[in-house]
Amino acid sequence: MEDTSLSVKIESRDGSTILSPCGDVDMSRAPSFREHVRVAQQGKPERLVIDMGEVEYMDSSGLATLVEAMRNAKGEGIELVLCCLNPKVLAVFEIARLHQFFRIVPTVADAVGTA
């Protein structure tokens, strides 16, 4: 049986909530990721940072989860920032032209505004 859970570290720093998923965000793990994001957004942080540094692969279900997160964040007045995308994951955003709609920065420090 395939493991459908996704390990996600959660941290608060400088008014930001930082989610750090670890592993592939694919069809089987996107629901787990979606739930972690939803819980983080319920805390109504000023900024929700998703540190993608430990995500090596993301498929369209992962993208859909992030699009939903962005929509929900805007509705709640939460700034959503993605950081630390590896070249393969960034390419998925670029192919889907979603990089134009997300704030994507190189580091967590850039994302929380402490760089």
N, C-alpha and C positions, 0 to 999 in steps of 0.2 A: 504494500500500500504506500502510495506517495505521500510524503510529508507536505501538508498544505499550510503549515504555520510559517510565519516569517518572523525572525528575530528582529526586534526593533528596540534600540536604546532611546530613552527619552530623558532630556535634560533641559533645565531652565537656565538662561543666562541673559543678563542685561535686558529684561523685558521680552525676551524671545523664548519660545519653546522650540527645541531642536529635536527632530526625529531623525534617527540614523538607522534605516533599514539595513539588514545584513543578509545578502543572498539575492537570488534572482527574483524579480517581480514579474511573474508570468500568470497565466490564467488560473493556475491552481493556488497561487499565493496572493493574488490581488485582493480577494475578499478579506484576508487577514490584514493586509496593508491598509485597505480602506477603513477597517474598524479602528486601527491605531490612529489614523489621520482624523477620523471622526471624533474620537475621544479627545485628542489634542485640541481640536477646534472648539469643543464644548467648554474648554477652559478659558476661552476668549483671550488668548495672548495678543499683544500688539502685533507680533510678527511670528509666523510659523515658518521655521527653516527646515527644509528636508535635505539632509546631508546624504547625498547619493554615492559617497566615496566607496562604500562596500557593496554596491550593486553592480554586478558585472554584466547583467542582461536584463532587458525590460521589453516586454512585448506590448501589443496594442491594449491589452487589458490593464497593464500598468499605466500606460498613457491615459486611458479613460479614467482611471482612479485619480490621477493628478489633475485632469481637466475638471472633474467633479469637485475635487478639493479646492481648486482655484475659484470655481463658481461659488461654492459655499463660503470661502474666505471673503470674497468680495461682498457677498450679501451680509456678512457679519462684521465688516470693517477690519478684517485681519489681513495684514500684508503677508503674502505667500512668496517665499524665496527658495529656489533650488540651488544647491551648491555641490561642488566636488564631482561633477559628472565625468565619468571616464569617456574616452573618445567614442566607444561603441554606443553607449547610451545617448550621448549628445547627438550622434548621427541619427538615431531614431527620432529625436525631437526635430532635427533639421529636415529629414525626409518628410515628416508629417507637417512641416512648417509651423510647428508649435513653439519653437524657440522664440518666435516673434511675440508670443503672448505671455510668456513666463519671464519673470526676472531670474536670470541664471548668472551666478557669480562663481569665481574660482574657489573661494575658501569659506569656511564657517565664519571666520573673522570678518570677511567682507559682508557676509549675509547678516550678521548681527550688528554691523556698523562699527566694529572695533578695530578695523584694519587701518 
